[in-house]
């Protein structure tokens, strides 16, 4: 994987996490104003597909879903899973072939 590929993946990761943060913000505003909410399943799915850091940041900065179980536990499990995947890709570079080479 070249440095350009790493930068592309990092920018994609950043954009996804900013989007997830914004969606959590939107849900928090809907909660405050009594509007239609985004389901917990959708919020967790967004975290699972790569937006876990954006979800965690929104949870902490916006105080959103901080006391809701099992939401907290599932989000923590997703963060652990993502950390493990990053560690595997970092320390077992031959497994990086699993990532798409061009996007």
Jmol script that loads the backbone (N, CA, C; Angstrom):
load data "model"
ATOM      1  N   UNK A   1       0.856  -1.171   0.000  1.00  0.00           N
ATOM      2  CA  UNK A   1       0.000   0.000   0.000  1.00  0.00           C
ATOM      3  C   UNK A   1       0.900   1.231   0.000  1.00  0.00           C
ATOM      4  N   UNK A   2       0.651   2.134  -0.915  1.00  0.00           N
ATOM      5  CA  UNK A   2       1.473   3.335  -1.037  1.00  0.00           C
ATOM      6  C   UNK A   2       0.986   4.411  -0.075  1.00  0.00           C
ATOM      7  N   UNK A   3       1.801   5.432   0.079  1.00  0.00           N
ATOM      8  CA  UNK A   3       1.423   6.551   0.940  1.00  0.00           C
ATOM      9  C   UNK A   3       0.161   7.228   0.412  1.00  0.00           C
ATOM     10  N   UNK A   4       0.011   7.308  -0.893  1.00  0.00           N
ATOM     11  CA  UNK A   4      -1.198   7.884  -1.483  1.00  0.00           C
ATOM     12  C   UNK A   4      -2.429   7.081  -1.094  1.00  0.00           C
ATOM     13  N   UNK A   5      -2.303   5.762  -1.117  1.00  0.00           N
ATOM     14  CA  UNK A   5      -3.424   4.910  -0.699  1.00  0.00           C
ATOM     15  C   UNK A   5      -3.774   5.149   0.765  1.00  0.00           C
ATOM     16  N   UNK A   6      -2.750   5.262   1.591  1.00  0.00           N
ATOM     17  CA  UNK A   6      -2.980   5.494   3.020  1.00  0.00           C
ATOM     18  C   UNK A   6      -3.691   6.822   3.226  1.00  0.00           C
ATOM     19  N   UNK A   7      -3.274   7.849   2.504  1.00  0.00           N
ATOM     20  CA  UNK A   7      -3.916   9.165   2.627  1.00  0.00           C
ATOM     21  C   UNK A   7      -5.362   9.099   2.157  1.00  0.00           C
ATOM     22  N   UNK A   8      -5.613   8.404   1.058  1.00  0.00           N
ATOM     23  CA  UNK A   8      -6.994   8.253   0.572  1.00  0.00           C
ATOM     24  C   UNK A   8      -7.868   7.573   1.619  1.00  0.00           C
ATOM     25  N   UNK A   9      -7.359   6.479   2.198  1.00  0.00           N
ATOM     26  CA  UNK A   9      -8.127   5.758   3.224  1.00  0.00           C
ATOM     27  C   UNK A   9      -8.350   6.633   4.453  1.00  0.00           C
ATOM     28  N   UNK A  10      -7.326   7.401   4.846  1.00  0.00           N
ATOM     29  CA  UNK A  10      -7.458   8.272   6.012  1.00  0.00           C
ATOM     30  C   UNK A  10      -8.505   9.359   5.764  1.00  0.00           C
ATOM     31  N   UNK A  11      -8.513   9.936   4.572  1.00  0.00           N
ATOM     32  CA  UNK A  11      -9.509  10.962   4.245  1.00  0.00           C
ATOM     33  C   UNK A  11     -10.916  10.380   4.192  1.00  0.00           C
ATOM     34  N   UNK A  12     -11.040   9.191   3.644  1.00  0.00           N
ATOM     35  CA  UNK A  12     -12.338   8.518   3.617  1.00  0.00           C
ATOM     36  C   UNK A  12     -12.826   8.234   5.039  1.00  0.00           C
ATOM     37  N   UNK A  13     -11.926   7.749   5.877  1.00  0.00           N
ATOM     38  CA  UNK A  13     -12.234   7.464   7.279  1.00  0.00           C
ATOM     39  C   UNK A  13     -12.660   8.741   8.008  1.00  0.00           C
ATOM     40  N   UNK A  14     -11.929   9.834   7.781  1.00  0.00           N
ATOM     41  CA  UNK A  14     -12.262  11.115   8.405  1.00  0.00           C
ATOM     42  C   UNK A  14     -13.631  11.604   7.950  1.00  0.00           C
ATOM     43  N   UNK A  15     -13.893  11.542   6.651  1.00  0.00           N
ATOM     44  CA  UNK A  15     -15.188  11.987   6.118  1.00  0.00           C
ATOM     45  C   UNK A  15     -16.332  11.156   6.688  1.00  0.00           C
ATOM     46  N   UNK A  16     -16.151   9.858   6.756  1.00  0.00           N
ATOM     47  CA  UNK A  16     -17.186   8.981   7.309  1.00  0.00           C
ATOM     48  C   UNK A  16     -17.455   9.313   8.771  1.00  0.00           C
ATOM     49  N   UNK A  17     -16.415   9.530   9.545  1.00  0.00           N
ATOM     50  CA  UNK A  17     -16.596   9.833  10.961  1.00  0.00           C
ATOM     51  C   UNK A  17     -17.213  11.209  11.181  1.00  0.00           C
ATOM     52  N   UNK A  18     -16.884  12.174  10.337  1.00  0.00           N
ATOM     53  CA  UNK A  18     -17.546  13.481  10.424  1.00  0.00           C
ATOM     54  C   UNK A  18     -19.028  13.364  10.084  1.00  0.00           C
ATOM     55  N   UNK A  19     -19.352  12.557   9.086  1.00  0.00           N
ATOM     56  CA  UNK A  19     -20.746  12.321   8.724  1.00  0.00           C
ATOM     57  C   UNK A  19     -21.500  11.669   9.883  1.00  0.00           C
ATOM     58  N   UNK A  20     -20.907  10.660  10.494  1.00  0.00           N
ATOM     59  CA  UNK A  20     -21.551   9.982  11.623  1.00  0.00           C
ATOM     60  C   UNK A  20     -21.731  10.947  12.787  1.00  0.00           C
ATOM     61  N   UNK A  21     -20.736  11.785  13.065  1.00  0.00           N
ATOM     62  CA  UNK A  21     -20.871  12.787  14.129  1.00  0.00           C
ATOM     63  C   UNK A  21     -22.058  13.700  13.834  1.00  0.00           C
ATOM     64  N   UNK A  22     -22.156  14.155  12.583  1.00  0.00           N
ATOM     65  CA  UNK A  22     -23.252  15.041  12.200  1.00  0.00           C
ATOM     66  C   UNK A  22     -24.604  14.343  12.374  1.00  0.00           C
ATOM     67  N   UNK A  23     -24.692  13.071  12.024  1.00  0.00           N
ATOM     68  CA  UNK A  23     -25.949  12.328  12.167  1.00  0.00           C
ATOM     69  C   UNK A  23     -26.317  12.192  13.640  1.00  0.00           C
ATOM     70  N   UNK A  24     -25.349  11.929  14.504  1.00  0.00           N
ATOM     71  CA  UNK A  24     -25.617  11.881  15.949  1.00  0.00           C
ATOM     72  C   UNK A  24     -26.081  13.252  16.440  1.00  0.00           C
ATOM     73  N   UNK A  25     -25.457  14.325  15.938  1.00  0.00           N
ATOM     74  CA  UNK A  25     -25.879  15.679  16.304  1.00  0.00           C
ATOM     75  C   UNK A  25     -27.325  15.918  15.878  1.00  0.00           C
ATOM     76  N   UNK A  26     -27.647  15.505  14.654  1.00  0.00           N
ATOM     77  CA  UNK A  26     -29.011  15.649  14.141  1.00  0.00           C
ATOM     78  C   UNK A  26     -29.994  14.899  15.039  1.00  0.00           C
ATOM     79  N   UNK A  27     -29.647  13.690  15.459  1.00  0.00           N
ATOM     80  CA  UNK A  27     -30.513  12.905  16.336  1.00  0.00           C
ATOM     81  C   UNK A  27     -30.657  13.569  17.701  1.00  0.00           C
ATOM     82  N   UNK A  28     -29.583  14.139  18.215  1.00  0.00           N
ATOM     83  CA  UNK A  28     -29.647  14.843  19.508  1.00  0.00           C
ATOM     84  C   UNK A  28     -30.587  16.041  19.400  1.00  0.00           C
ATOM     85  N   UNK A  29     -30.496  16.784  18.299  1.00  0.00           N
ATOM     86  CA  UNK A  29     -31.397  17.926  18.103  1.00  0.00           C
ATOM     87  C   UNK A  29     -32.845  17.466  17.991  1.00  0.00           C
ATOM     88  N   UNK A  30     -33.072  16.381  17.285  1.00  0.00           N
ATOM     89  CA  UNK A  30     -34.429  15.834  17.166  1.00  0.00           C
ATOM     90  C   UNK A  30     -34.961  15.444  18.533  1.00  0.00           C
ATOM     91  N   UNK A  31     -34.100  14.887  19.366  1.00  0.00           N
ATOM     92  CA  UNK A  31     -34.491  14.503  20.721  1.00  0.00           C
ATOM     93  C   UNK A  31     -34.894  15.723  21.539  1.00  0.00           C
ATOM     94  N   UNK A  32     -34.115  16.767  21.448  1.00  0.00           N
ATOM     95  CA  UNK A  32     -34.393  17.992  22.214  1.00  0.00           C
ATOM     96  C   UNK A  32     -35.691  18.663  21.781  1.00  0.00           C
ATOM     97  N   UNK A  33     -36.016  18.558  20.496  1.00  0.00           N
ATOM     98  CA  UNK A  33     -37.174  19.272  19.958  1.00  0.00           C
ATOM     99  C   UNK A  33     -38.378  18.374  19.701  1.00  0.00           C
ATOM    100  N   UNK A  34     -38.305  17.128  20.152  1.00  0.00           N
ATOM    101  CA  UNK A  34     -39.446  16.222  20.030  1.00  0.00           C
ATOM    102  C   UNK A  34     -39.770  15.805  18.603  1.00  0.00           C
ATOM    103  N   UNK A  35     -38.762  15.784  17.745  1.00  0.00           N
ATOM    104  CA  UNK A  35     -38.973  15.378  16.352  1.00  0.00           C
ATOM    105  C   UNK A  35     -38.641  13.906  16.160  1.00  0.00           C
ATOM    106  N   UNK A  36     -38.907  13.433  14.956  1.00  0.00           N
ATOM    107  CA  UNK A  36     -38.636  12.029  14.606  1.00  0.00           C
ATOM    108  C   UNK A  36     -37.151  11.730  14.778  1.00  0.00           C
ATOM    109  N   UNK A  37     -36.854  10.596  15.415  1.00  0.00           N
ATOM    110  CA  UNK A  37     -35.486  10.218  15.763  1.00  0.00           C
ATOM    111  C   UNK A  37     -34.915   9.188  14.798  1.00  0.00           C
ATOM    112  N   UNK A  38     -33.624   9.051  14.838  1.00  0.00           N
ATOM    113  CA  UNK A  38     -32.918   8.011  14.098  1.00  0.00           C
ATOM    114  C   UNK A  38     -32.828   6.802  15.023  1.00  0.00           C
ATOM    115  N   UNK A  39     -33.113   5.628  14.500  1.00  0.00           N
ATOM    116  CA  UNK A  39     -33.135   4.438  15.356  1.00  0.00           C
ATOM    117  C   UNK A  39     -31.739   4.122  15.893  1.00  0.00           C
ATOM    118  N   UNK A  40     -31.718   3.507  17.077  1.00  0.00           N
ATOM    119  CA  UNK A  40     -30.445   3.086  17.662  1.00  0.00           C
ATOM    120  C   UNK A  40     -29.746   2.086  16.754  1.00  0.00           C
ATOM    121  N   UNK A  41     -30.511   1.236  16.124  1.00  0.00           N
ATOM    122  CA  UNK A  41     -29.931   0.245  15.208  1.00  0.00           C
ATOM    123  C   UNK A  41     -29.160   0.949  14.090  1.00  0.00           C
ATOM    124  N   UNK A  42     -29.740   2.008  13.528  1.00  0.00           N
ATOM    125  CA  UNK A  42     -29.073   2.752  12.455  1.00  0.00           C
ATOM    126  C   UNK A  42     -27.816   3.441  12.974  1.00  0.00           C
ATOM    127  N   UNK A  43     -27.903   4.047  14.157  1.00  0.00           N
ATOM    128  CA  UNK A  43     -26.735   4.717  14.730  1.00  0.00           C
ATOM    129  C   UNK A  43     -25.597   3.723  14.964  1.00  0.00           C
ATOM    130  N   UNK A  44     -25.927   2.550  15.478  1.00  0.00           N
ATOM    131  CA  UNK A  44     -24.898   1.537  15.718  1.00  0.00           C
ATOM    132  C   UNK A  44     -24.363   0.964  14.409  1.00  0.00           C
ATOM    133  N   UNK A  45     -25.211   0.820  13.418  1.00  0.00           N
ATOM    134  CA  UNK A  45     -24.760   0.330  12.114  1.00  0.00           C
ATOM    135  C   UNK A  45     -23.768   1.314  11.488  1.00  0.00           C
ATOM    136  N   UNK A  46     -24.043   2.604  11.624  1.00  0.00           N
ATOM    137  CA  UNK A  46     -23.116   3.618  11.114  1.00  0.00           C
ATOM    138  C   UNK A  46     -21.765   3.525  11.820  1.00  0.00           C
ATOM    139  N   UNK A  47     -21.801   3.267  13.118  1.00  0.00           N
ATOM    140  CA  UNK A  47     -20.555   3.079  13.862  1.00  0.00           C
ATOM    141  C   UNK A  47     -19.828   1.831  13.370  1.00  0.00           C
ATOM    142  N   UNK A  48     -20.564   0.764  13.143  1.00  0.00           N
ATOM    143  CA  UNK A  48     -19.967  -0.508  12.731  1.00  0.00           C
ATOM    144  C   UNK A  48     -19.285  -0.420  11.366  1.00  0.00           C
ATOM    145  N   UNK A  49     -19.861   0.327  10.431  1.00  0.00           N
ATOM    146  CA  UNK A  49     -19.280   0.396   9.082  1.00  0.00           C
ATOM    147  C   UNK A  49     -18.065   1.325   9.007  1.00  0.00           C
ATOM    148  N   UNK A  50     -17.648   1.869  10.144  1.00  0.00           N
ATOM    149  CA  UNK A  50     -16.424   2.662  10.151  1.00  0.00           C
ATOM    150  C   UNK A  50     -16.519   3.988  10.863  1.00  0.00           C
ATOM    151  N   UNK A  51     -17.688   4.353  11.333  1.00  0.00           N
ATOM    152  CA  UNK A  51     -17.856   5.645  11.985  1.00  0.00           C
ATOM    153  C   UNK A  51     -17.807   5.591  13.499  1.00  0.00           C
ATOM    154  N   UNK A  52     -17.084   4.616  14.044  1.00  0.00           N
ATOM    155  CA  UNK A  52     -17.096   4.428  15.495  1.00  0.00           C
ATOM    156  C   UNK A  52     -16.456   5.589  16.252  1.00  0.00           C
ATOM    157  N   UNK A  53     -15.401   6.179  15.716  1.00  0.00           N
ATOM    158  CA  UNK A  53     -14.782   7.306  16.418  1.00  0.00           C
ATOM    159  C   UNK A  53     -15.672   8.548  16.369  1.00  0.00           C
ATOM    160  N   UNK A  54     -16.362   8.753  15.257  1.00  0.00           N
ATOM    161  CA  UNK A  54     -17.324   9.851  15.178  1.00  0.00           C
ATOM    162  C   UNK A  54     -18.471   9.645  16.143  1.00  0.00           C
ATOM    163  N   UNK A  55     -18.914   8.395  16.273  1.00  0.00           N
ATOM    164  CA  UNK A  55     -19.989   8.069  17.216  1.00  0.00           C
ATOM    165  C   UNK A  55     -19.531   8.306  18.645  1.00  0.00           C
ATOM    166  N   UNK A  56     -18.319   7.865  18.970  1.00  0.00           N
ATOM    167  CA  UNK A  56     -17.791   8.063  20.320  1.00  0.00           C
ATOM    168  C   UNK A  56     -17.618   9.547  20.626  1.00  0.00           C
ATOM    169  N   UNK A  57     -17.085  10.298  19.674  1.00  0.00           N
ATOM    170  CA  UNK A  57     -16.905  11.738  19.873  1.00  0.00           C
ATOM    171  C   UNK A  57     -18.246  12.422  20.098  1.00  0.00           C
ATOM    172  N   UNK A  58     -19.238  12.070  19.303  1.00  0.00           N
ATOM    173  CA  UNK A  58     -20.570  12.666  19.464  1.00  0.00           C
ATOM    174  C   UNK A  58     -21.173  12.278  20.805  1.00  0.00           C
ATOM    175  N   UNK A  59     -20.993  11.028  21.187  1.00  0.00           N
ATOM    176  CA  UNK A  59     -21.540  10.564  22.464  1.00  0.00           C
ATOM    177  C   UNK A  59     -20.943  11.378  23.610  1.00  0.00           C
ATOM    178  N   UNK A  60     -19.657  11.608  23.578  1.00  0.00           N
ATOM    179  CA  UNK A  60     -18.994  12.315  24.669  1.00  0.00           C
ATOM    180  C   UNK A  60     -19.211  13.830  24.604  1.00  0.00           C
ATOM    181  N   UNK A  61     -19.052  14.423  23.435  1.00  0.00           N
ATOM    182  CA  UNK A  61     -19.159  15.879  23.315  1.00  0.00           C
ATOM    183  C   UNK A  61     -20.596  16.377  23.391  1.00  0.00           C
ATOM    184  N   UNK A  62     -21.523  15.603  22.859  1.00  0.00           N
ATOM    185  CA  UNK A  62     -22.929  16.019  22.837  1.00  0.00           C
ATOM    186  C   UNK A  62     -23.727  15.425  23.993  1.00  0.00           C
ATOM    187  N   UNK A  63     -23.087  14.554  24.773  1.00  0.00           N
ATOM    188  CA  UNK A  63     -23.764  13.837  25.865  1.00  0.00           C
ATOM    189  C   UNK A  63     -24.991  13.114  25.316  1.00  0.00           C
ATOM    190  N   UNK A  64     -24.765  12.372  24.244  1.00  0.00           N
ATOM    191  CA  UNK A  64     -25.857  11.690  23.553  1.00  0.00           C
ATOM    192  C   UNK A  64     -25.706  10.184  23.710  1.00  0.00           C
ATOM    193  N   UNK A  65     -26.722   9.536  24.247  1.00  0.00           N
ATOM    194  CA  UNK A  65     -26.751   8.081  24.442  1.00  0.00           C
ATOM    195  C   UNK A  65     -25.670   7.616  25.419  1.00  0.00           C
ATOM    196  N   UNK A  66     -25.337   8.436  26.408  1.00  0.00           N
ATOM    197  CA  UNK A  66     -24.271   8.076  27.345  1.00  0.00           C
ATOM    198  C   UNK A  66     -24.753   7.156  28.463  1.00  0.00           C
ATOM    199  N   UNK A  67     -26.037   7.155  28.756  1.00  0.00           N
ATOM    200  CA  UNK A  67     -26.556   6.300  29.828  1.00  0.00           C
ATOM    201  C   UNK A  67     -27.426   5.171  29.299  1.00  0.00           C
ATOM    202  N   UNK A  68     -27.581   5.086  28.023  1.00  0.00           N
ATOM    203  CA  UNK A  68     -28.486   4.123  27.407  1.00  0.00           C
ATOM    204  C   UNK A  68     -27.791   2.775  27.212  1.00  0.00           C
ATOM    205  N   UNK A  69     -28.290   1.762  27.903  1.00  0.00           N
ATOM    206  CA  UNK A  69     -27.799   0.395  27.713  1.00  0.00           C
ATOM    207  C   UNK A  69     -28.836  -0.372  26.910  1.00  0.00           C
ATOM    208  N   UNK A  70     -28.502  -1.267  26.057  1.00  0.00           N
ATOM    209  CA  UNK A  70     -27.152  -1.783  25.782  1.00  0.00           C
ATOM    210  C   UNK A  70     -26.386  -0.980  24.737  1.00  0.00           C
ATOM    211  N   UNK A  71     -26.880   0.203  24.368  1.00  0.00           N
ATOM    212  CA  UNK A  71     -26.237   1.015  23.333  1.00  0.00           C
ATOM    213  C   UNK A  71     -24.760   1.250  23.656  1.00  0.00           C
ATOM    214  N   UNK A  72     -24.476   1.661  24.894  1.00  0.00           N
ATOM    215  CA  UNK A  72     -23.087   1.955  25.281  1.00  0.00           C
ATOM    216  C   UNK A  72     -22.192   0.734  25.125  1.00  0.00           C
ATOM    217  N   UNK A  73     -22.686  -0.396  25.586  1.00  0.00           N
ATOM    218  CA  UNK A  73     -21.885  -1.629  25.534  1.00  0.00           C
ATOM    219  C   UNK A  73     -21.636  -2.075  24.098  1.00  0.00           C
ATOM    220  N   UNK A  74     -22.642  -1.954  23.262  1.00  0.00           N
ATOM    221  CA  UNK A  74     -22.473  -2.357  21.859  1.00  0.00           C
ATOM    222  C   UNK A  74     -21.491  -1.422  21.160  1.00  0.00           C
ATOM    223  N   UNK A  75     -21.597  -0.123  21.422  1.00  0.00           N
ATOM    224  CA  UNK A  75     -20.652   0.824  20.824  1.00  0.00           C
ATOM    225  C   UNK A  75     -19.233   0.535  21.311  1.00  0.00           C
ATOM    226  N   UNK A  76     -19.071   0.216  22.589  1.00  0.00           N
ATOM    227  CA  UNK A  76     -17.748  -0.140  23.117  1.00  0.00           C
ATOM    228  C   UNK A  76     -17.207  -1.386  22.413  1.00  0.00           C
ATOM    229  N   UNK A  77     -18.059  -2.371  22.184  1.00  0.00           N
ATOM    230  CA  UNK A  77     -17.633  -3.591  21.489  1.00  0.00           C
ATOM    231  C   UNK A  77     -17.210  -3.282  20.054  1.00  0.00           C
ATOM    232  N   UNK A  78     -17.927  -2.386  19.400  1.00  0.00           N
ATOM    233  CA  UNK A  78     -17.572  -1.989  18.030  1.00  0.00           C
ATOM    234  C   UNK A  78     -16.207  -1.300  18.023  1.00  0.00           C
ATOM    235  N   UNK A  79     -15.959  -0.432  19.001  1.00  0.00           N
ATOM    236  CA  UNK A  79     -14.664   0.247  19.091  1.00  0.00           C
ATOM    237  C   UNK A  79     -13.533  -0.759  19.308  1.00  0.00           C
ATOM    238  N   UNK A  80     -13.761  -1.750  20.156  1.00  0.00           N
ATOM    239  CA  UNK A  80     -12.748  -2.786  20.388  1.00  0.00           C
ATOM    240  C   UNK A  80     -12.501  -3.575  19.105  1.00  0.00           C
ATOM    241  N   UNK A  81     -13.563  -3.915  18.407  1.00  0.00           N
ATOM    242  CA  UNK A  81     -13.434  -4.635  17.136  1.00  0.00           C
ATOM    243  C   UNK A  81     -12.619  -3.832  16.131  1.00  0.00           C
ATOM    244  N   UNK A  82     -12.925  -2.547  16.007  1.00  0.00           N
ATOM    245  CA  UNK A  82     -12.185  -1.705  15.063  1.00  0.00           C
ATOM    246  C   UNK A  82     -10.719  -1.589  15.465  1.00  0.00           C
ATOM    247  N   UNK A  83     -10.461  -1.456  16.761  1.00  0.00           N
ATOM    248  CA  UNK A  83      -9.075  -1.406  17.235  1.00  0.00           C
ATOM    249  C   UNK A  83      -8.318  -2.682  16.901  1.00  0.00           C
ATOM    250  N   UNK A  84      -8.982  -3.818  17.079  1.00  0.00           N
ATOM    251  CA  UNK A  84      -8.355  -5.105  16.757  1.00  0.00           C
ATOM    252  C   UNK A  84      -8.079  -5.220  15.263  1.00  0.00           C
ATOM    253  N   UNK A  85      -9.019  -4.781  14.439  1.00  0.00           N
ATOM    254  CA  UNK A  85      -8.814  -4.837  12.984  1.00  0.00           C
ATOM    255  C   UNK A  85      -7.653  -3.951  12.548  1.00  0.00           C
ATOM    256  N   UNK A  86      -7.563  -2.768  13.129  1.00  0.00           N
ATOM    257  CA  UNK A  86      -6.456  -1.862  12.796  1.00  0.00           C
ATOM    258  C   UNK A  86      -5.130  -2.479  13.226  1.00  0.00           C
ATOM    259  N   UNK A  87      -5.109  -3.086  14.412  1.00  0.00           N
ATOM    260  CA  UNK A  87      -3.882  -3.733  14.895  1.00  0.00           C
ATOM    261  C   UNK A  87      -3.462  -4.867  13.970  1.00  0.00           C
ATOM    262  N   UNK A  88      -4.414  -5.666  13.536  1.00  0.00           N
ATOM    263  CA  UNK A  88      -4.092  -6.772  12.624  1.00  0.00           C
ATOM    264  C   UNK A  88      -3.523  -6.230  11.321  1.00  0.00           C
ATOM    265  N   UNK A  89      -4.149  -5.204  10.766  1.00  0.00           N
ATOM    266  CA  UNK A  89      -3.659  -4.647   9.498  1.00  0.00           C
ATOM    267  C   UNK A  89      -2.291  -3.991   9.665  1.00  0.00           C
ATOM    268  N   UNK A  90      -2.041  -3.413  10.855  1.00  0.00           N
ATOM    269  CA  UNK A  90      -0.760  -2.754  11.090  1.00  0.00           C
ATOM    270  C   UNK A  90       0.365  -3.759  11.332  1.00  0.00           C
ATOM    271  N   UNK A  91       0.066  -4.821  12.066  1.00  0.00           N
ATOM    272  CA  UNK A  91       1.121  -5.756  12.461  1.00  0.00           C
ATOM    273  C   UNK A  91       1.205  -7.010  11.597  1.00  0.00           C
ATOM    274  N   UNK A  92       0.222  -7.214  10.749  1.00  0.00           N
ATOM    275  CA  UNK A  92       0.251  -8.345   9.820  1.00  0.00           C
ATOM    276  C   UNK A  92       0.005  -7.764   8.425  1.00  0.00           C
ATOM    277  N   UNK A  93       0.998  -7.044   7.886  1.00  0.00           N
ATOM    278  CA  UNK A  93       0.782  -6.312   6.635  1.00  0.00           C
ATOM    279  C   UNK A  93       0.377  -7.180   5.449  1.00  0.00           C
ATOM    280  N   UNK A  94       0.719  -8.453   5.465  1.00  0.00           N
ATOM    281  CA  UNK A  94       0.321  -9.293   4.337  1.00  0.00           C
ATOM    282  C   UNK A  94      -1.190  -9.442   4.263  1.00  0.00           C
ATOM    283  N   UNK A  95      -1.913  -9.133   5.354  1.00  0.00           N
ATOM    284  CA  UNK A  95      -3.372  -9.195   5.325  1.00  0.00           C
ATOM    285  C   UNK A  95      -3.987  -7.955   4.693  1.00  0.00           C
ATOM    286  N   UNK A  96      -3.188  -6.934   4.412  1.00  0.00           N
ATOM    287  CA  UNK A  96      -3.734  -5.717   3.816  1.00  0.00           C
ATOM    288  C   UNK A  96      -4.249  -5.957   2.402  1.00  0.00           C
ATOM    289  N   UNK A  97      -3.934  -7.125   1.818  1.00  0.00           N
ATOM    290  CA  UNK A  97      -4.478  -7.444   0.494  1.00  0.00           C
ATOM    291  C   UNK A  97      -5.998  -7.545   0.542  1.00  0.00           C
ATOM    292  N   UNK A  98      -6.560  -7.684   1.725  1.00  0.00           N
ATOM    293  CA  UNK A  98      -8.015  -7.764   1.860  1.00  0.00           C
ATOM    294  C   UNK A  98      -8.688  -6.431   1.552  1.00  0.00           C
ATOM    295  N   UNK A  99      -7.927  -5.345   1.648  1.00  0.00           N
ATOM    296  CA  UNK A  99      -8.476  -4.023   1.356  1.00  0.00           C
ATOM    297  C   UNK A  99      -8.510  -3.802  -0.149  1.00  0.00           C
ATOM    298  N   UNK A 100      -9.530  -3.099  -0.638  1.00  0.00           N
ATOM    299  CA  UNK A 100      -9.547  -2.765  -2.068  1.00  0.00           C
ATOM    300  C   UNK A 100      -8.316  -1.928  -2.416  1.00  0.00           C
ATOM    301  N   UNK A 101      -7.692  -2.209  -3.532  1.00  0.00           N
ATOM    302  CA  UNK A 101      -6.471  -1.512  -3.914  1.00  0.00           C
ATOM    303  C   UNK A 101      -6.744  -0.130  -4.506  1.00  0.00           C
ATOM    304  N   UNK A 102      -7.830   0.017  -5.213  1.00  0.00           N
ATOM    305  CA  UNK A 102      -8.188   1.313  -5.799  1.00  0.00           C
ATOM    306  C   UNK A 102      -9.636   1.610  -5.477  1.00  0.00           C
ATOM    307  N   UNK A 103      -9.919   2.863  -5.216  1.00  0.00           N
ATOM    308  CA  UNK A 103     -11.311   3.285  -5.043  1.00  0.00           C
ATOM    309  C   UNK A 103     -11.483   4.667  -5.579  1.00  0.00           C
TER     310      UNK A 103
END
end "model"
wireframe off; spacefill off
backbone 0.3
color backbone group
